[in-house]
Amino acid sequence: MSKENTTHTFHIPVLGLGYSVDTPIKVSHLGISSVASIVDDEMIERMRKFHTLKNGETYIPILSSEHDFRSRRITAYLDLTERIVNKQFENLRQQPFEEGNDITRYFDLLPDTSSLKKRYKKMLLSNDPEEKKWMQNALRNCLKKGAIDVNIMSKVDKLNKDVYGEILTDDYSDASAALRGFANSTLTSSLILSAGMNPRLYNYLENFRDFYPDENDKFRKKIILKVSDFRSAFIQAKFLAKKGIWVSEFRIESGLNCGGHAFATEGYLLGPILEEFKERKEEMLTDLFSLYQAAIELKGYKISKTPEIKITVQGGIGTAEEDQFLLEHYQVNATGWGSPFLLVPEVTNVDEATLKDLADAESDDYYISNSSPLGVLFNNFKKSSAEKQRLERIAAGRPGSPCKKKYLVSNTEFTSEPICTASRQYQHLKIKQLQEIDPRPADYEDQFNAITEKLCLCDGLSTSTLLKNHLLKSRENLAVSICPGPNLAWFSKVYSLDEMVSHIYGKIDLLSKVSRPNMFINELNLYVDYYKKDLETNAHKLNEKKNRYLIKFKEQLLTGIDYYKELVPKIMNQTLDYKAEMIGQLMGIEMELREIG
């Protein structure tokens, strides 16, 4: 690490729509940062009722017939979350340092590299009662809550209508309303924007005071961009800097070795991407600050120094050694551990049946699909009840899902108003169009499968949360969608929070009996498989543009392999045998890749 850490060096990223929606309530008081999705306001409203009543507060519903209900629901939920966390945290701070108390657990969970952990251990060794009491009070004053951050998928941004059917202004689009919900909350935390640039949403950020510096150059609310390559990160950050909005963190995510939606990044691998961020961070910082300073001065703000930009990384990390290498070699500020926490019931919302299926799953149960209505690759799970239901509906001659929440409506091929490609309405119309082609296309079955592969995510990614907390209403769909990263295949049981955190920091090894390739090798294999599938799919319809894309993709993979060959000897926390095996794997993958295409 480039500077001494005092608390945790990892965070828990957003997991689906509901899997981490109340994770901050479960871990923030223990000093662990996490991210909640604020896309599904219907599920959020039910969770607000659940946690309001659980904490002895009075629940006042915000109905969908009320003005600006989406934004207000999100604000109310985030404010409630902060109140609960603050209450938990203050209670923790007042506890005696005794076994079984949360204050002791707080320190036990910290990495041994933490300066706070070292002071805690020193306190435990003290035999002087007065000194011990003084040291304990000093430790209490140093405690920090984990961040309560939120995530918006920038392009999930449907325009909405009022109760009279009139189109509302852009401020009431799904993403803008969610942004306003966060901006109006009492939180001092970060908004993570993912899935690419949305100019309308980015422009809307300018309207909220909390995203600008105060008189002490501090931000009440910060912006984090989840990105998969340097170029797109720099473009988005420049766009925002020109508007007086500072990006406080780039959260780099593996293109394919991650949960949720996946972006293949034209063959750019995680190692070379991290290297570019490391080499060009100062250049980027200088360029962004010159744009930013000029923009905020025009708005009447002053800033005396360049604000910090953090670099963090997530996607496919599986061992303490990998985690440590990322922190030290690439000098990132923190790492993200997402999918493994799906197997930690005290942290995430996974219903019992799905949890058992995840714990028993094999590598082949995790796959990258085209099931997302967004038209973006999506990490899917073969054993999910939503996938089983999708196949049953096809077999019954009724493919597609009822479309109730409509967060992902975008297609106007058959209708004047956008509909979702996972909906029963769209799939019926599209299949009918396909069946009317005479003669029947040679690839009819492939086209049919492409239509019916689309899966309802609006309901499916929230259902597990409602099932686990007994909030599902009668006659509502029980089918669960879940989108773990392929890295979860190596974890094969249900864990406690303490076990998973101990694994992250190398205190225990949950994968000691598992033969698992390095995370960079895992990602490389995913990219090669993607390349082979793309090549095969387009073999009979390859145009010049696609051919150029595939050539560049392969070149980038080979460049990445060369980079890793030079990197392996620099991995100082692994054995010679481990590194020799990595080199062998790289050579094998390179040989296979050169023979393709």
C-alpha positions in Angstrom: 0.0 0.0 0.0 1.1 3.5 -0.8 0.1 4.7 2.7 -0.6 3.1 6.1 -4.0 1.7 6.5 -6.0 2.0 9.7 -9.1 0.0 8.9 -10.0 -2.4 6.1 -8.4 -2.8 2.7 -11.4 -4.3 1.0 -15.1 -3.4 0.3 -18.2 -5.4 -0.6 -19.4 -4.2 -4.1 -23.0 -4.0 -5.1 -24.6 -7.5 -5.6 -27.6 -7.6 -7.9 -30.6 -5.4 -7.0 -31.4 -6.8 -3.6 -28.5 -9.1 -2.5 -26.6 -6.2 -0.8 -29.4 -3.7 -0.4 -29.1 -3.9 3.4 -25.5 -5.1 3.7 -24.5 -1.7 5.1 -26.9 -2.3 8.1 -25.1 -5.6 8.7 -21.4 -4.6 8.4 -21.0 -0.8 8.5 -20.8 -0.6 12.3 -18.0 -3.2 12.1 -16.0 -0.8 9.9 -16.6 -2.6 6.6 -17.7 -0.6 3.6 -20.3 -1.9 1.2 -22.6 -0.9 -1.7 -26.3 -1.1 -2.0 -28.2 -0.8 -5.3 -30.9 1.9 -5.5 -32.5 0.7 -8.7 -35.6 -1.2 -7.5 -37.6 1.3 -5.4 -40.5 -1.2 -4.9 -38.2 -3.7 -3.2 -36.5 -0.8 -1.3 -39.9 0.4 0.1 -40.6 -3.1 1.4 -37.2 -3.3 3.0 -37.7 0.1 4.5 -40.9 -1.1 6.1 -39.2 -4.3 7.3 -36.2 -2.4 8.9 -38.4 0.4 10.3 -40.6 -1.9 12.2 -37.7 -4.1 13.3 -36.0 -1.1 14.8 -39.1 0.2 16.6 -39.8 3.2 14.4 -43.1 4.2 12.9 -43.5 3.3 9.2 -45.2 5.8 6.9 -45.6 4.3 3.4 -44.7 6.3 0.3 -47.2 5.2 -2.3 -46.5 5.0 -6.0 -49.4 7.4 -6.6 -47.6 10.1 -4.7 -45.4 12.8 -6.3 -41.8 11.9 -6.9 -42.3 8.6 -5.0 -39.2 6.9 -6.4 -36.8 9.5 -5.2 -38.5 9.9 -1.8 -38.6 6.2 -1.2 -34.8 6.0 -1.8 -34.1 9.0 0.4 -36.2 7.6 3.2 -34.5 4.2 3.0 -31.0 5.6 3.0 -31.8 8.0 5.9 -33.2 5.0 7.8 -30.1 2.9 7.0 -27.8 5.7 8.4 -29.9 6.0 11.6 -29.7 2.3 12.2 -26.0 2.1 11.5 -25.3 5.2 13.7 -27.3 3.6 16.5 -25.4 0.3 16.1 -22.0 2.1 16.0 -22.6 4.2 19.1 -23.7 1.1 21.0 -20.5 -0.7 19.8 -18.3 2.2 20.9 -19.7 2.1 24.4 -19.3 -1.6 24.9 -16.6 -3.0 27.3 -13.7 -4.8 25.6 -14.9 -8.3 26.4 -15.1 -11.5 24.4 -18.4 -11.7 22.4 -18.9 -8.0 22.2 -19.1 -6.2 18.8 -16.3 -3.8 19.8 -13.9 -6.8 20.2 -15.2 -8.3 17.0 -14.5 -5.0 15.2 -10.8 -5.2 16.1 -10.5 -8.9 15.5 -11.8 -8.5 11.9 -9.1 -5.9 11.1 -6.1 -7.0 9.1 -2.9 -7.4 11.1 -1.3 -4.7 9.0 -3.7 -2.1 10.4 -2.1 0.4 12.7 -5.3 0.4 14.7 -5.1 -3.4 15.1 -1.5 -3.1 16.4 -2.6 -0.5 19.0 -5.5 -2.9 20.0 -3.0 -5.8 20.5 -0.8 -3.5 22.5 -3.7 -2.6 24.8 -4.5 -6.3 25.4 -0.9 -6.8 26.6 -1.0 -4.0 29.1 -1.2 -5.0 32.8 -1.7 -1.5 34.1 -5.5 -0.9 34.7 -5.2 2.9 34.3 -3.1 2.6 31.1 -5.4 0.0 29.8 -8.5 2.2 30.3 -6.8 5.2 28.7 -5.8 3.1 25.7 -9.3 1.7 25.3 -10.8 5.2 25.3 -8.3 6.2 22.7 -9.2 3.2 20.6 -12.9 4.0 20.8 -12.2 7.5 19.5 -10.4 6.0 16.4 -13.2 3.8 15.3 -14.7 4.4 11.9 -17.9 3.2 10.3 -17.8 1.5 7.0 -19.1 3.5 4.1 -22.7 3.2 3.1 -22.3 3.7 -0.6 -24.9 3.3 -3.3 -24.9 2.2 -7.0 -26.8 3.3 -10.0 -26.5 1.6 -13.4 -26.3 4.8 -15.5 -28.2 3.4 -18.5 -31.1 1.9 -16.6 -32.9 5.2 -17.1 -36.5 4.9 -18.4 -38.5 8.0 -18.8 -41.7 8.0 -16.7 -45.3 9.2 -16.8 -47.5 10.9 -14.2 -50.8 9.4 -13.0 -52.5 11.1 -16.0 -50.3 9.4 -18.5 -48.3 12.4 -19.4 -44.5 12.1 -19.9 -42.6 13.6 -17.0 -39.5 15.7 -17.5 -36.0 14.2 -17.5 -35.6 14.9 -13.8 -38.0 12.1 -13.1 -36.3 9.4 -15.3 -35.4 6.3 -13.3 -31.7 7.1 -12.9 -32.2 10.8 -12.2 -34.8 10.1 -9.6 -32.5 7.6 -7.9 -29.6 10.1 -8.0 -31.9 12.7 -6.4 -32.9 10.2 -3.8 -29.3 9.8 -2.8 -28.4 13.5 -3.1 -31.2 14.4 -0.7 -30.3 11.8 1.9 -28.4 12.5 5.1 -25.5 10.2 4.0 -22.0 11.3 3.7 -20.8 8.7 1.2 -20.3 7.9 -2.4 -22.4 7.3 -5.5 -21.0 4.6 -7.8 -22.0 5.1 -11.4 -21.7 1.9 -13.5 -22.4 0.6 -17.0 -21.1 3.5 -19.0 -21.7 7.2 -19.5 -25.2 8.7 -19.5 -24.8 12.4 -20.4 -28.3 13.2 -19.2 -27.6 11.8 -15.7 -24.1 13.2 -15.6 -25.4 16.7 -16.4 -28.0 16.3 -13.6 -25.2 15.9 -11.0 -24.5 19.6 -11.3 -27.7 20.4 -9.5 -26.7 19.2 -6.1 -24.6 21.1 -3.6 -23.3 18.0 -1.8 -21.1 17.0 -4.9 -19.1 20.3 -4.6 -16.4 21.0 -2.1 -17.1 22.8 1.2 -14.9 25.5 2.8 -12.5 22.8 3.9 -12.2 21.2 0.4 -14.2 18.2 1.6 -17.1 16.5 -0.3 -20.2 15.5 1.6 -21.0 13.2 -1.3 -18.5 11.7 -3.7 -18.6 10.2 -7.2 -17.1 6.8 -8.0 -16.9 5.5 -11.5 -16.9 1.7 -12.0 -14.8 1.2 -15.1 -13.2 -1.5 -17.1 -10.4 0.4 -19.0 -8.3 3.5 -18.7 -9.5 5.3 -21.8 -13.2 5.2 -21.0 -12.5 6.2 -17.4 -10.5 9.2 -18.5 -13.2 10.3 -21.0 -16.0 10.1 -18.4 -13.9 11.9 -15.7 -13.0 14.7 -18.1 -16.7 15.1 -19.1 -17.6 15.5 -15.4 -14.6 17.7 -14.5 -15.7 20.2 -17.1 -19.0 20.4 -15.2 -17.3 20.9 -11.9 -17.8 17.4 -10.7 -14.8 15.5 -9.3 -14.4 11.7 -9.6 -13.0 10.6 -6.3 -12.4 7.0 -7.2 -12.0 4.7 -10.2 -13.3 1.3 -9.3 -11.7 -1.0 -11.9 -13.6 -4.2 -12.5 -12.5 -7.2 -14.5 -14.4 -7.2 -17.8 -15.5 -10.9 -17.6 -14.3 -12.2 -14.3 -16.9 -10.4 -12.2 -20.5 -10.8 -11.2 -23.5 -9.1 -12.8 -23.2 -7.6 -16.2 -19.9 -8.3 -18.0 -18.0 -6.2 -20.6 -15.4 -7.9 -22.8 -13.3 -4.7 -23.2 -12.0 -5.6 -26.6 -9.5 -8.1 -25.1 -7.9 -5.7 -22.6 -6.9 -7.8 -19.6 -7.0 -6.7 -16.0 -3.2 -6.7 -15.4 -2.3 -4.4 -18.3 -5.3 -2.1 -17.4 -4.1 -1.8 -13.8 -0.6 -1.1 -15.1 -1.8 1.8 -17.2 -3.7 3.3 -14.3 -0.6 3.0 -12.2 1.7 4.6 -14.8 -0.7 7.4 -15.9 -2.4 8.3 -12.6 -0.4 11.5 -12.0 -0.9 12.6 -15.6 -4.6 12.0 -15.3 -4.8 13.8 -12.0 -3.1 16.9 -13.4 -5.3 17.1 -16.5 -8.5 16.5 -14.6 -7.7 19.1 -12.0 -7.0 21.9 -14.5 -10.4 21.2 -16.1 -12.1 20.9 -12.7 -10.6 24.0 -11.1 -11.7 26.2 -14.0 -15.2 24.8 -13.9 -15.9 25.1 -10.2 -14.5 28.7 -10.1 -17.1 29.6 -12.7 -19.7 28.2 -10.4 -18.5 30.3 -7.5 -16.5 27.6 -5.6 -12.9 27.6 -4.5 -10.6 24.7 -3.9 -7.0 25.1 -2.6 -5.5 21.7 -3.5 -6.0 18.8 -5.9 -8.6 16.4 -4.4 -7.6 12.7 -4.0 -8.4 10.1 -6.6 -8.4 6.5 -5.3 -7.9 3.5 -7.5 -9.5 0.3 -6.4 -9.9 -3.1 -8.2 -12.5 -5.9 -8.0 -13.5 -9.0 -9.9 -12.2 -12.5 -9.5 -9.9 -12.1 -6.5 -9.9 -15.4 -4.6 -6.9 -15.5 -2.2 -5.1 -13.4 0.3 -1.9 -13.6 -1.9 -3.8 -12.2 -4.9 -5.3 -9.5 -2.8 -2.0 -8.5 -1.3 -0.3 -8.5 -4.7 -2.9 -6.1 -6.1 -2.5 -3.7 -3.2 1.3 -3.7 -3.2 2.3 -4.1 -6.9 -0.4 -1.8 -8.4 -0.6 0.5 -5.4 -4.4 0.4 -5.4 -6.1 1.8 -2.4 -8.4 -1.2 -1.8 -9.9 -4.3 -3.3 -13.5 -5.4 -3.8 -14.7 -8.9 -2.8 -18.3 -9.5 -4.1 -19.5 -12.9 -5.2 -17.9 -14.9 -2.3 -20.1 -12.9 0.1 -23.2 -14.5 -1.5 -22.2 -17.5 0.6 -22.2 -15.4 3.8 -25.9 -15.3 5.0 -25.3 -12.7 7.7 -24.1 -10.2 5.1 -26.2 -10.8 2.0 -29.8 -11.7 1.1 -29.7 -15.2 -0.5 -32.7 -17.5 0.1 -32.1 -20.9 1.5 -32.7 -22.9 -1.7 -30.4 -20.7 -3.8 -27.8 -20.6 -1.1 -27.6 -24.4 -1.0 -27.4 -24.5 -4.8 -24.5 -22.0 -4.8 -22.6 -24.0 -2.1 -23.0 -27.2 -4.1 -22.3 -25.7 -7.6 -19.6 -26.8 -10.0 -17.7 -24.6 -12.4 -20.0 -25.5 -15.3 -23.0 -24.0 -13.4 -21.6 -20.5 -13.9 -21.6 -19.1 -17.4 -21.7 -15.9 -19.3 -25.0 -15.4 -21.1 -26.9 -13.1 -23.4 -29.9 -13.3 -21.0 -29.9 -9.6 -20.0 -32.5 -7.4 -21.7 -29.9 -4.6 -21.7 -28.1 -6.4 -24.5 -24.9 -6.7 -22.4 -23.3 -10.0 -21.4 -24.6 -11.3 -18.1 -23.1 -13.7 -15.6 -25.7 -16.4 -15.1 -26.2 -19.4 -12.9 -27.7 -22.6 -14.4 -29.3 -23.8 -11.2 -31.2 -20.6 -10.5 -35.0 -21.1 -10.2 -35.5 -18.2 -12.7 -33.5 -20.1 -15.3 -35.5 -23.3 -14.6 -38.7 -21.3 -15.0 -37.6 -19.8 -18.3 -37.1 -23.2 -19.8 -40.4 -24.5 -18.4 -42.2 -21.5 -20.0 -40.6 -22.3 -23.4 -41.6 -26.0 -23.1 -45.1 -24.9 -22.3 -45.3 -22.7 -25.4 -45.4 -19.5 -23.2 -41.9 -18.0 -23.4 -41.1 -14.7 -21.7 -42.1 -13.0 -18.5 -44.9 -10.7 -17.3 -43.4 -7.2 -17.2 -44.4 -5.3 -14.1 -41.6 -3.1 -13.0 -40.4 -2.1 -16.5 -37.0 -0.9 -15.4 -35.4 -2.4 -18.6 -37.9 -1.5 -21.2 -36.1 -0.2 -24.4 -37.4 -2.0 -27.5 -39.8 -0.2 -29.9 -39.6 -2.7 -32.8 -43.3 -3.7 -32.5 -44.8 -1.0 -30.3 -44.9 2.7 -30.0 -43.9 2.6 -26.3 -40.7 0.7 -25.3 -41.1 -2.8 -24.0 -38.7 -5.3 -22.5 -37.1 -8.0 -24.7 -37.6 -10.4 -21.8 -41.3 -9.8 -21.7 -43.9 -12.3 -22.9 -45.3 -9.6 -25.2 -42.0 -9.0 -27.0 -41.1 -12.6 -27.3 -44.5 -13.6 -28.7 -44.3 -10.8 -31.4 -40.6 -11.6 -32.2 -41.2 -15.4 -32.5 -44.3 -14.8 -34.6 -42.2 -12.6 -37.0 -39.6 -15.4 -37.2 -42.1 -18.0 -37.9 -43.6 -16.0 -40.8 -40.3 -16.1 -42.7 -40.6 -18.4 -45.7 -38.6 -20.4 -46.2 -37.7 -21.1 -42.6 -34.2 -19.8 -41.9 -31.4 -22.4 -41.6 -30.5 -20.9 -38.2 -34.1 -20.8 -37.0 -33.3 -22.6 -33.8 -30.4 -20.3 -33.0 -32.6 -17.3 -33.6 -35.4 -18.7 -31.4 -33.0 -19.4 -28.6 -31.6 -15.9 -28.9 -35.1 -14.5 -28.4 -36.1 -16.7 -25.5 -32.7 -16.5 -23.7 -33.7 -13.1 -22.3 -34.6 -13.2 -18.7 -36.6 -10.9 -16.4 -34.0 -9.3 -14.1 -36.2 -6.6 -12.5 -38.1 -9.1 -10.4 -35.6 -11.9 -10.4 -32.7 -10.0 -8.9 -34.9 -8.8 -6.0 -36.9 -12.0 -5.3 -34.3 -13.7 -3.1 -34.2 -10.6 -0.8 -38.0 -10.7 -0.4 -38.0 -14.5 0.1 -35.3 -14.4 2.8 -37.1 -11.7 4.7 -40.6 -13.1 4.2 -41.8 -10.1 2.3 -43.0 -11.8 -0.9 -46.8 -11.3 -1.4 -49.1 -14.1 -2.3 -49.2 -15.0 -6.0 -45.9 -13.1 -6.7 -43.3 -14.9 -8.7 -41.0 -17.1 -6.6 -38.3 -17.4 -9.3 -34.8 -16.1 -8.3 -32.2 -14.7 -10.7 -28.7 -14.5 -9.4 -25.5 -13.3 -11.2 -22.4 -14.5 -9.4 -19.0 -14.2 -11.0 -17.3 -17.4 -12.1 -14.8 -17.1 -9.3 -17.5 -18.3 -6.8 -17.1 -21.8 -8.2 -14.0 -22.3 -6.1 -15.9 -21.5 -2.8 -18.1 -24.5 -1.9 -19.8 -24.0 1.5 -21.6 -21.5 3.6 -19.3 -19.2 5.6 -19.5 -16.7 8.5 -18.4 -13.1 8.1 -15.5 -13.7 10.3 -14.4 -16.7 8.2 -14.6 -14.7 4.9 -12.7 -11.7 6.3 -10.1 -13.9 7.8 -9.7 -15.6 4.4 -9.3 -12.2 2.7 -6.5 -11.3 5.1 -4.7 -14.7 5.0 -5.5 -15.6 8.6 -7.2 -18.8 7.3 -7.4 -20.3 3.8 -10.8 -21.4 2.7 -9.4 -22.7 -0.6 -6.6 -24.7 0.8 -7.9 -28.0 -0.6 -8.8 -26.5 -4.0 -6.6 -26.4 -7.1 -7.3 -23.0 -8.4 -5.4 -21.0 -11.1 -4.3 -17.4 -10.5 -7.0 -14.8 -11.0 -5.2 -13.4 -14.0 -5.1 -16.9 -15.6 -8.8 -17.4 -14.8 -9.7 -14.1 -16.5 -7.5 -14.9 -19.5 -9.3 -18.2 -20.0 -12.6 -16.5 -19.9 -11.5 -14.0 -22.6 -10.1 -16.8 -24.8 -13.4 -18.7 -24.5 -15.3 -15.5 -25.3 -13.1 -14.9 -28.4 -13.6 -18.5 -29.6 -17.4 -18.3 -29.2 -17.5 -14.9 -30.9 -15.4 -16.2 -33.8 -17.6 -19.3 -34.2 -20.9 -17.3 -34.0 -19.7 -14.9 -36.8 -18.0 -17.5 -38.9 -20.6 -17.4 -41.7 -21.5 -13.7 -41.5 -18.1 -12.0 -40.9 -18.1 -8.4 -42.2 -15.0 -6.1 -42.3 -15.9 -4.3 -39.1 -16.3 -7.4 -37.1 -13.2 -8.9 -38.6 -11.2 -5.9 -37.5 -12.7 -6.2 -34.0 -11.7 -9.8 -33.7 -8.2 -9.2 -35.0 -7.7 -6.4 -32.4 -9.2 -8.6 -29.7 -6.7 -11.4 -30.4 -3.8 -9.0 -30.6 -4.8 -7.6 -27.2 -4.9 -11.0 -25.6 -1.5 -11.9 -27.0 -0.1 -8.5 -25.7 -1.7 -9.3 -22.3 0.0 -12.8 -22.3 3.4 -11.1 -23.0 2.7 -8.7 -20.1 1.9 -11.5 -17.7 5.1 -13.4 -18.7 7.1 -10.4 -17.5 4.9 -10.0 -14.4 5.1 -13.5 -13.0 8.7 -13.2 -11.7 7.6 -10.1 -9.8 5.0 -12.0 -7.8 7.0 -12.2 -4.6 4.4 -13.8 -2.3 4.2 -17.1 -4.3 6.4 -20.1 -4.5 8.7 -20.9 -7.5 6.5 -23.9 -8.3 3.4 -21.7 -8.4 5.1 -19.2 -10.7 6.4 -21.9 -13.0 2.9 -23.3 -13.2 1.6 -19.9 -14.2 4.2 -19.6 -17.0 3.3 -23.0 -18.2 -0.4 -22.1 -18.3 0.4 -18.8 -20.2 2.4 -20.7 -22.8 -0.4 -23.2 -23.3 -3.0 -20.6 -23.7 -0.8 -18.6 -26.1 -0.2 -21.7 -28.2 -4.0 -22.4 -28.3 -4.8 -18.8 -29.2 -2.3 -18.6 -32.0 -3.8 -21.6 -33.6 -7.3 -20.1 -33.7 -8.6 -17.9 -36.5 
